[in-house]
Amino acid sequence: MVVEYVDQITGKHSDRAEFQRMFEGASRRKFDVLLFWSLDRLSREGALETLQHLNRLTGYGVQWSSLIEAVP
């Protein structure tokens, strides 16, 4: 199953409806992997906040991958 989470507003804040829905799904293990185009498409809140979001996903057991940035 594939689910797409798309917010039509800026990624500068984490109170976006689809962003929150994505984390709700992650916390319930409704998906195993989150793919996003680039880190700045996931969040534009700054480096620390973005890393916290990624750590939160990892804590839920969800793998993640950016299609632009290489992850070792």
Biopython code that builds the backbone (N, CA, C, O; Angstrom):
import numpy as np
from Bio.PDB.StructureBuilder import StructureBuilder

atoms = [
    (1, "MET", "N", (0.843, -1.177, 0.000)),
    (1, "MET", "CA", (0.000, 0.000, 0.000)),
    (1, "MET", "C", (0.890, 1.243, 0.000)),
    (1, "MET", "O", (1.888, 1.295, 0.718)),
    (2, "VAL", "N", (0.536, 2.218, -0.786)),
    (2, "VAL", "CA", (1.265, 3.483, -0.864)),
    (2, "VAL", "C", (0.328, 4.604, -0.433)),
    (2, "VAL", "O", (-0.814, 4.691, -0.884)),
    (3, "VAL", "N", (0.834, 5.456, 0.448)),
    (3, "VAL", "CA", (0.076, 6.617, 0.904)),
    (3, "VAL", "C", (0.933, 7.842, 0.636)),
    (3, "VAL", "O", (2.141, 7.822, 0.872)),
    (4, "GLU", "N", (0.326, 8.890, 0.153)),
    (4, "GLU", "CA", (1.038, 10.133, -0.114)),
    (4, "GLU", "C", (0.552, 11.202, 0.856)),
    (4, "GLU", "O", (-0.651, 11.414, 1.016)),
    (5, "TYR", "N", (1.501, 11.871, 1.497)),
    (5, "TYR", "CA", (1.201, 12.968, 2.413)),
    (5, "TYR", "C", (1.689, 14.250, 1.757)),
    (5, "TYR", "O", (2.887, 14.411, 1.525)),
    (6, "VAL", "N", (0.778, 15.158, 1.458)),
    (6, "VAL", "CA", (1.137, 16.384, 0.745)),
    (6, "VAL", "C", (0.521, 17.580, 1.460)),
    (6, "VAL", "O", (-0.699, 17.676, 1.593)),
    (7, "ASP", "N", (1.373, 18.488, 1.916)),
    (7, "ASP", "CA", (0.908, 19.751, 2.479)),
    (7, "ASP", "C", (1.035, 20.824, 1.415)),
    (7, "ASP", "O", (2.001, 20.832, 0.652)),
    (8, "GLN", "N", (0.091, 21.710, 1.359)),
    (8, "GLN", "CA", (0.113, 22.788, 0.380)),
    (8, "GLN", "C", (0.652, 24.089, 0.973)),
    (8, "GLN", "O", (0.657, 25.123, 0.305)),
    (9, "ILE", "N", (1.104, 24.038, 2.220)),
    (9, "ILE", "CA", (1.647, 25.231, 2.875)),
    (9, "ILE", "C", (3.126, 25.015, 3.167)),
    (9, "ILE", "O", (3.648, 23.915, 2.984)),
    (10, "THR", "N", (3.782, 26.046, 3.611)),
    (10, "THR", "CA", (5.222, 25.999, 3.860)),
    (10, "THR", "C", (5.609, 24.924, 4.868)),
    (10, "THR", "O", (4.855, 24.606, 5.787)),
    (11, "GLY", "N", (6.790, 24.381, 4.675)),
    (11, "GLY", "CA", (7.330, 23.393, 5.597)),
    (11, "GLY", "C", (8.075, 24.019, 6.754)),
    (11, "GLY", "O", (8.818, 23.340, 7.464)),
    (12, "LYS", "N", (7.877, 25.321, 6.947)),
    (12, "LYS", "CA", (8.585, 26.032, 8.009)),
    (12, "LYS", "C", (8.057, 25.699, 9.400)),
    (12, "LYS", "O", (8.729, 25.949, 10.401)),
    (13, "HIS", "N", (6.858, 25.138, 9.462)),
    (13, "HIS", "CA", (6.246, 24.806, 10.744)),
    (13, "HIS", "C", (5.784, 23.346, 10.725)),
    (13, "HIS", "O", (5.374, 22.833, 9.684)),
    (14, "SER", "N", (5.852, 22.695, 11.861)),
    (14, "SER", "CA", (5.470, 21.280, 11.917)),
    (14, "SER", "C", (4.004, 21.058, 12.236)),
    (14, "SER", "O", (3.576, 19.913, 12.383)),
    (15, "ASP", "N", (3.220, 22.126, 12.348)),
    (15, "ASP", "CA", (1.798, 21.957, 12.644)),
    (15, "ASP", "C", (0.957, 21.772, 11.378)),
    (15, "ASP", "O", (-0.256, 21.982, 11.395)),
    (16, "ARG", "N", (1.608, 21.381, 10.290)),
    (16, "ARG", "CA", (0.897, 21.114, 9.024)),
    (16, "ARG", "C", (0.061, 19.845, 9.158)),
    (16, "ARG", "O", (0.508, 18.859, 9.743)),
    (17, "ALA", "N", (-1.135, 19.874, 8.621)),
    (17, "ALA", "CA", (-2.087, 18.761, 8.781)),
    (17, "ALA", "C", (-1.530, 17.430, 8.267)),
    (17, "ALA", "O", (-1.586, 16.429, 8.981)),
    (18, "GLU", "N", (-1.001, 17.403, 7.056)),
    (18, "GLU", "CA", (-0.503, 16.149, 6.494)),
    (18, "GLU", "C", (0.783, 15.688, 7.179)),
    (18, "GLU", "O", (1.020, 14.488, 7.314)),
    (19, "PHE", "N", (1.596, 16.623, 7.604)),
    (19, "PHE", "CA", (2.812, 16.295, 8.344)),
    (19, "PHE", "C", (2.438, 15.583, 9.640)),
    (19, "PHE", "O", (3.042, 14.571, 9.997)),
    (20, "GLN", "N", (1.449, 16.112, 10.333)),
    (20, "GLN", "CA", (0.976, 15.490, 11.564)),
    (20, "GLN", "C", (0.320, 14.133, 11.290)),
    (20, "GLN", "O", (0.488, 13.190, 12.064)),
    (21, "ARG", "N", (-0.421, 14.040, 10.195)),
    (21, "ARG", "CA", (-1.058, 12.773, 9.814)),
    (21, "ARG", "C", (0.005, 11.715, 9.502)),
    (21, "ARG", "O", (-0.164, 10.540, 9.827)),
    (22, "MET", "N", (1.105, 12.149, 8.867)),
    (22, "MET", "CA", (2.202, 11.241, 8.557)),
    (22, "MET", "C", (2.813, 10.696, 9.850)),
    (22, "MET", "O", (3.073, 9.497, 9.948)),
    (23, "PHE", "N", (3.044, 11.559, 10.841)),
    (23, "PHE", "CA", (3.607, 11.093, 12.102)),
    (23, "PHE", "C", (2.624, 10.199, 12.857)),
    (23, "PHE", "O", (3.037, 9.257, 13.533)),
    (24, "GLU", "N", (1.348, 10.484, 12.749)),
    (24, "GLU", "CA", (0.344, 9.607, 13.368)),
    (24, "GLU", "C", (0.414, 8.211, 12.749)),
    (24, "GLU", "O", (0.394, 7.207, 13.462)),
    (25, "GLY", "N", (0.496, 8.156, 11.428)),
    (25, "GLY", "CA", (0.634, 6.871, 10.741)),
    (25, "GLY", "C", (1.923, 6.162, 11.116)),
    (25, "GLY", "O", (1.938, 4.944, 11.295)),
    (26, "ALA", "N", (3.005, 6.921, 11.236)),
    (26, "ALA", "CA", (4.294, 6.333, 11.613)),
    (26, "ALA", "C", (4.221, 5.746, 13.019)),
    (26, "ALA", "O", (4.728, 4.652, 13.267)),
    (27, "SER", "N", (3.592, 6.474, 13.933)),
    (27, "SER", "CA", (3.516, 5.987, 15.315)),
    (27, "SER", "C", (2.675, 4.719, 15.429)),
    (27, "SER", "O", (2.857, 3.931, 16.356)),
    (28, "ARG", "N", (1.766, 4.527, 14.497)),
    (28, "ARG", "CA", (0.914, 3.327, 14.485)),
    (28, "ARG", "C", (1.456, 2.238, 13.564)),
    (28, "ARG", "O", (0.808, 1.216, 13.340)),
    (29, "ARG", "N", (2.690, 2.483, 13.019)),
    (29, "ARG", "CA", (3.360, 1.540, 12.108)),
    (29, "ARG", "C", (2.488, 1.193, 10.900)),
    (29, "ARG", "O", (2.426, 0.039, 10.478)),
    (30, "LYS", "N", (1.815, 2.209, 10.351)),
    (30, "LYS", "CA", (0.998, 2.007, 9.159)),
    (30, "LYS", "C", (1.849, 1.941, 7.901)),
    (30, "LYS", "O", (1.353, 1.597, 6.828)),
    (31, "PHE", "N", (3.138, 2.271, 8.031)),
    (31, "PHE", "CA", (4.076, 2.142, 6.920)),
    (31, "PHE", "C", (5.470, 1.872, 7.482)),
    (31, "PHE", "O", (5.751, 2.161, 8.645)),
    (32, "ASP", "N", (6.330, 1.316, 6.643)),
    (32, "ASP", "CA", (7.679, 0.940, 7.063)),
    (32, "ASP", "C", (8.747, 1.910, 6.584)),
    (32, "ASP", "O", (9.808, 2.025, 7.197)),
    (33, "VAL", "N", (8.463, 2.615, 5.478)),
    (33, "VAL", "CA", (9.458, 3.492, 4.865)),
    (33, "VAL", "C", (8.791, 4.801, 4.461)),
    (33, "VAL", "O", (7.691, 4.803, 3.909)),
    (34, "LEU", "N", (9.464, 5.909, 4.741)),
    (34, "LEU", "CA", (9.033, 7.221, 4.279)),
    (34, "LEU", "C", (10.044, 7.716, 3.257)),
    (34, "LEU", "O", (11.229, 7.851, 3.563)),
    (35, "LEU", "N", (9.578, 7.986, 2.046)),
    (35, "LEU", "CA", (10.420, 8.537, 0.989)),
    (35, "LEU", "C", (10.037, 9.983, 0.769)),
    (35, "LEU", "O", (8.851, 10.309, 0.708)),
    (36, "PHE", "N", (11.018, 10.850, 0.650)),
    (36, "PHE", "CA", (10.750, 12.245, 0.349)),
    (36, "PHE", "C", (11.792, 12.738, -0.633)),
    (36, "PHE", "O", (12.897, 12.200, -0.705)),
    (37, "TRP", "N", (11.433, 13.768, -1.391)),
    (37, "TRP", "CA", (12.301, 14.267, -2.447)),
    (37, "TRP", "C", (13.629, 14.763, -1.882)),
    (37, "TRP", "O", (14.696, 14.346, -2.333)),
    (38, "SER", "N", (13.562, 15.646, -0.902)),
    (38, "SER", "CA", (14.767, 16.175, -0.268)),
    (38, "SER", "C", (14.415, 16.606, 1.152)),
    (38, "SER", "O", (13.246, 16.783, 1.495)),
    (39, "LEU", "N", (15.445, 16.769, 1.959)),
    (39, "LEU", "CA", (15.212, 17.146, 3.360)),
    (39, "LEU", "C", (14.436, 18.442, 3.488)),
    (39, "LEU", "O", (13.624, 18.590, 4.401)),
    (40, "ASP", "N", (14.675, 19.396, 2.574)),
    (40, "ASP", "CA", (13.949, 20.663, 2.683)),
    (40, "ASP", "C", (12.497, 20.545, 2.238)),
    (40, "ASP", "O", (11.714, 21.472, 2.443)),
    (41, "ARG", "N", (12.130, 19.433, 1.641)),
    (41, "ARG", "CA", (10.720, 19.162, 1.346)),
    (41, "ARG", "C", (10.041, 18.526, 2.546)),
    (41, "ARG", "O", (8.824, 18.631, 2.703)),
    (42, "LEU", "N", (10.815, 17.871, 3.388)),
    (42, "LEU", "CA", (10.259, 17.296, 4.616)),
    (42, "LEU", "C", (10.032, 18.390, 5.650)),
    (42, "LEU", "O", (8.963, 18.474, 6.253)),
    (43, "SER", "N", (11.058, 19.235, 5.851)),
    (43, "SER", "CA", (10.969, 20.277, 6.874)),
    (43, "SER", "C", (11.910, 21.422, 6.530)),
    (43, "SER", "O", (13.023, 21.214, 6.047)),
    (44, "ARG", "N", (11.444, 22.617, 6.787)),
    (44, "ARG", "CA", (12.279, 23.812, 6.648)),
    (44, "ARG", "C", (12.403, 24.532, 7.988)),
    (44, "ARG", "O", (12.548, 25.753, 8.044)),
    (45, "GLU", "N", (12.343, 23.761, 9.048)),
    (45, "GLU", "CA", (12.401, 24.323, 10.404)),
    (45, "GLU", "C", (13.826, 24.534, 10.893)),
    (45, "GLU", "O", (14.032, 25.163, 11.931)),
    (46, "GLY", "N", (14.792, 24.032, 10.182)),
    (46, "GLY", "CA", (16.185, 24.127, 10.602)),
    (46, "GLY", "C", (16.773, 22.740, 10.796)),
    (46, "GLY", "O", (16.053, 21.743, 10.868)),
    (47, "ALA", "N", (18.092, 22.699, 10.880)),
    (47, "ALA", "CA", (18.796, 21.417, 10.952)),
    (47, "ALA", "C", (18.423, 20.607, 12.194)),
    (47, "ALA", "O", (18.146, 19.413, 12.086)),
    (48, "LEU", "N", (18.412, 21.228, 13.352)),
    (48, "LEU", "CA", (18.119, 20.497, 14.586)),
    (48, "LEU", "C", (16.715, 19.899, 14.556)),
    (48, "LEU", "O", (16.535, 18.720, 14.859)),
    (49, "GLU", "N", (15.737, 20.695, 14.197)),
    (49, "GLU", "CA", (14.354, 20.209, 14.161)),
    (49, "GLU", "C", (14.183, 19.096, 13.131)),
    (49, "GLU", "O", (13.483, 18.115, 13.383)),
    (50, "THR", "N", (14.822, 19.246, 11.975)),
    (50, "THR", "CA", (14.723, 18.216, 10.943)),
    (50, "THR", "C", (15.325, 16.912, 11.445)),
    (50, "THR", "O", (14.741, 15.846, 11.252)),
    (51, "LEU", "N", (16.479, 16.984, 12.084)),
    (51, "LEU", "CA", (17.089, 15.774, 12.645)),
    (51, "LEU", "C", (16.207, 15.159, 13.723)),
    (51, "LEU", "O", (16.141, 13.935, 13.835)),
    (52, "GLN", "N", (15.535, 15.973, 14.511)),
    (52, "GLN", "CA", (14.619, 15.451, 15.523)),
    (52, "GLN", "C", (13.445, 14.723, 14.875)),
    (52, "GLN", "O", (13.010, 13.685, 15.374)),
    (53, "HIS", "N", (12.934, 15.253, 13.776)),
    (53, "HIS", "CA", (11.853, 14.570, 13.057)),
    (53, "HIS", "C", (12.335, 13.213, 12.538)),
    (53, "HIS", "O", (11.626, 12.213, 12.648)),
    (54, "LEU", "N", (13.551, 13.185, 11.971)),
    (54, "LEU", "CA", (14.099, 11.932, 11.451)),
    (54, "LEU", "C", (14.330, 10.930, 12.583)),
    (54, "LEU", "O", (14.066, 9.739, 12.421)),
    (55, "ASN", "N", (14.819, 11.405, 13.718)),
    (55, "ASN", "CA", (15.014, 10.522, 14.867)),
    (55, "ASN", "C", (13.688, 9.992, 15.388)),
    (55, "ASN", "O", (13.600, 8.842, 15.819)),
    (56, "ARG", "N", (12.672, 10.815, 15.351)),
    (56, "ARG", "CA", (11.332, 10.382, 15.779)),
    (56, "ARG", "C", (10.837, 9.252, 14.887)),
    (56, "ARG", "O", (10.309, 8.253, 15.376)),
    (57, "LEU", "N", (11.008, 9.413, 13.577)),
    (57, "LEU", "CA", (10.613, 8.355, 12.642)),
    (57, "LEU", "C", (11.383, 7.074, 12.936)),
    (57, "LEU", "O", (10.802, 5.990, 12.991)),
    (58, "THR", "N", (12.684, 7.206, 13.122)),
    (58, "THR", "CA", (13.516, 6.042, 13.430)),
    (58, "THR", "C", (13.049, 5.373, 14.715)),
    (58, "THR", "O", (13.008, 4.146, 14.802)),
    (59, "GLY", "N", (12.701, 6.172, 15.700)),
    (59, "GLY", "CA", (12.194, 5.638, 16.961)),
    (59, "GLY", "C", (10.909, 4.843, 16.802)),
    (59, "GLY", "O", (10.648, 3.905, 17.555)),
    (60, "TYR", "N", (10.118, 5.223, 15.825)),
    (60, "TYR", "CA", (8.888, 4.485, 15.523)),
    (60, "TYR", "C", (9.170, 3.226, 14.705)),
    (60, "TYR", "O", (8.256, 2.450, 14.427)),
    (61, "GLY", "N", (10.421, 3.021, 14.319)),
    (61, "GLY", "CA", (10.771, 1.861, 13.500)),
    (61, "GLY", "C", (10.548, 2.090, 12.026)),
    (61, "GLY", "O", (10.495, 1.137, 11.248)),
    (62, "VAL", "N", (10.416, 3.345, 11.632)),
    (62, "VAL", "CA", (10.180, 3.685, 10.224)),
    (62, "VAL", "C", (11.502, 4.109, 9.593)),
    (62, "VAL", "O", (12.173, 5.017, 10.082)),
    (63, "GLN", "N", (11.863, 3.446, 8.511)),
    (63, "GLN", "CA", (13.033, 3.863, 7.752)),
    (63, "GLN", "C", (12.655, 5.065, 6.905)),
    (63, "GLN", "O", (11.482, 5.258, 6.584)),
    (64, "TRP", "N", (13.625, 5.860, 6.546)),
    (64, "TRP", "CA", (13.349, 7.036, 5.711)),
    (64, "TRP", "C", (14.475, 7.209, 4.722)),
    (64, "TRP", "O", (15.599, 6.757, 4.942)),
    (65, "SER", "N", (14.153, 7.874, 3.624)),
    (65, "SER", "CA", (15.158, 8.097, 2.587)),
    (65, "SER", "C", (14.811, 9.340, 1.788)),
    (65, "SER", "O", (13.659, 9.563, 1.417)),
    (66, "SER", "N", (15.828, 10.138, 1.535)),
    (66, "SER", "CA", (15.708, 11.291, 0.650)),
    (66, "SER", "C", (16.157, 10.848, -0.737)),
    (66, "SER", "O", (17.170, 10.163, -0.875)),
    (67, "LEU", "N", (15.419, 11.229, -1.741)),
    (67, "LEU", "CA", (15.801, 10.853, -3.101)),
    (67, "LEU", "C", (16.962, 11.697, -3.634)),
    (67, "LEU", "O", (17.614, 11.300, -4.600)),
    (68, "ILE", "N", (17.226, 12.837, -3.029)),
    (68, "ILE", "CA", (18.286, 13.734, -3.473)),
    (68, "ILE", "C", (19.558, 13.550, -2.643)),
    (68, "ILE", "O", (20.634, 13.339, -3.203)),
    (69, "GLU", "N", (19.446, 13.629, -1.324)),
    (69, "GLU", "CA", (20.616, 13.520, -0.458)),
    (69, "GLU", "C", (20.996, 12.048, -0.256)),
    (69, "GLU", "O", (20.156, 11.206, 0.058)),
    (70, "ALA", "N", (22.255, 11.778, -0.443)),
    (70, "ALA", "CA", (22.753, 10.413, -0.239)),
    (70, "ALA", "C", (22.912, 10.166, 1.251)),
    (70, "ALA", "O", (23.434, 11.014, 1.975)),
    (71, "VAL", "N", (22.464, 9.016, 1.705)),
    (71, "VAL", "CA", (22.606, 8.623, 3.107)),
    (71, "VAL", "C", (23.523, 7.404, 3.138)),
    (71, "VAL", "O", (23.241, 6.397, 2.488)),
    (72, "PRO", "N", (24.627, 7.491, 3.897)),
    (72, "PRO", "CA", (25.572, 6.350, 3.927)),
    (72, "PRO", "C", (24.976, 5.127, 4.563)),
    (72, "PRO", "O", (25.641, 4.095, 4.661)),
]
sb = StructureBuilder()
sb.init_structure("model")
sb.init_model(0)
sb.init_chain("A")
sb.init_seg("    ")
for serial, (resi, resn, name, xyz) in enumerate(atoms, 1):
    if name == "N":
        sb.init_residue(resn, " ", resi, " ")
    sb.init_atom(name, np.array(xyz, "f"), 0.0, 1.0, " ", f" {name:<3s}", serial, name[0])
structure = sb.get_structure()
